[in-house]
Amino acid sequence: MKKVLIVYHSQEKGNTRIMAELVASGCREITGIDVVAVNVNERRVDMDTAEAADAYALGSPDYFSYPAGNVKQFVDDILLAAWQERRTTGKPCICFVTHGGGGAALPALEKLVKAAKLDQVLPGLSCRGAPQSEDDVRRCIALGREFARKVAAL
């Protein structure tokens, strides 16, 4: 069983939580994929969990064209863990962002992913507000499904 760790920042019933849940549902459509989701606004990801994951999906709201600080903290943590010879980098990854009209946090998040030596295997996805339209919901689920297919093939 391959494990996808979805790390995202969202308020209690926020837009990014909805997007993360849709990405997770797409991942779960693929046989042999286990999904663990952590809202880093509620708790920090321990590095045992990060190391056990085969892949990461990172999600954030757009805060003034930058990802949430707690998502950046996760990236910092996996880099520090890798320097301690833990297997936390070099993994397949996708990015997703919710925004109120800008969406510039997506390139910033993708830049963090590259700096963390993660392998972004699909283009990132952004949604204005919560993914509510039929097209947004379909795109979020499809992102998770395609990502899980790639992870399952590892």
Secondary structure, DSSP 8 states (H G I E B T S, - for coil): -EEEEEEE---TT-HHHHHHHHHHHHHHTSTTEEEEEEETTT----HHHHHH-SEEEEEEE-BTTB--HHHHHHHHHHHHHHHTT-S-SS-EEEEEEEESS--THHHHHHHHHHHTT-EE-S--EEEESS--SHHHHHHHHHHHHHHHHHHHT-
